[in-house]
């Protein structure tokens, strides 16, 4: 098993197969554009979650993945958005709550999309995307300080879990703008970020409701600061890209021991069609 293995990630409007090589070229472009903007504006960022898994196991993107994952500090949100509004190339679009008042707070805080593409996500009915630009994307999440105690951490996440069904009902089924719920979640998020700013543990924002995904058997919600910071440069398709200080420890804490042996396990198991169905998409178009 290597990075040259072909996976079918979807089909275009002409019913032609779209594979990982085509999609990954776009994802790499977006990551390199984010890297350019962050370096120009001195904004720390890191490849995270699935992208960190790919970096550790494949020195690149997981072969069957169809997007990218990046984190920035919660306190760099406005700086990053302002930098994108000033410096983002015309080939890309920015989507987040600062530019789109219907943006869903229950998903990653920012999406950078490749304009010359389109993608229909599997969850588009329950988490509708209120934007005209629906290209292939990289998600950008917030990291913030959180309690070291897992029970306290879960209590902080519980608010978004309780509000999520009502938010989805209003947004996806009644087509109403749940402004009050969104405002309540954002106030909760800021309170947590300020209260735990100097904590020794960090994690993604507490308003993402389902962080303990049974599919991945998540072992840890939060990580010691020294595992995450300072961000370090790694080789990524011939360029230097930032990720966590200790990627191996992050993967181990987040996903468990099996996450460190994805390539070896696939070699033992053989390549199955199941791995080409793990992404977000059904229909993918790449126009140039």
Secondary structure, DSSP 8 states (H G I E B T S, - for coil): --TT---EEEE-TTS-EEEHHHHHHHHHHHHHHHHHHHHHHT---EE-HHHHHHHHHHSS--TT--SEEEEEEGGGHHHHHHHHHHH--TTEEEEETTT-TT--TTS-SEEEEETTEEEEETTTTTS----S----EEEEEEEEEE-SSHHHHHHHHHHHHHHHHHHHIIIIIS----HHHHHHHHHHHHHHHHHTTT-SEEEE-TT-S--S-TTTT---S-EEHHHH-S-EEEEETTEEEEE-TTHHHHHHHHH-GGGGGHHHHHHHH---GGGGG-SSEEEEEE--
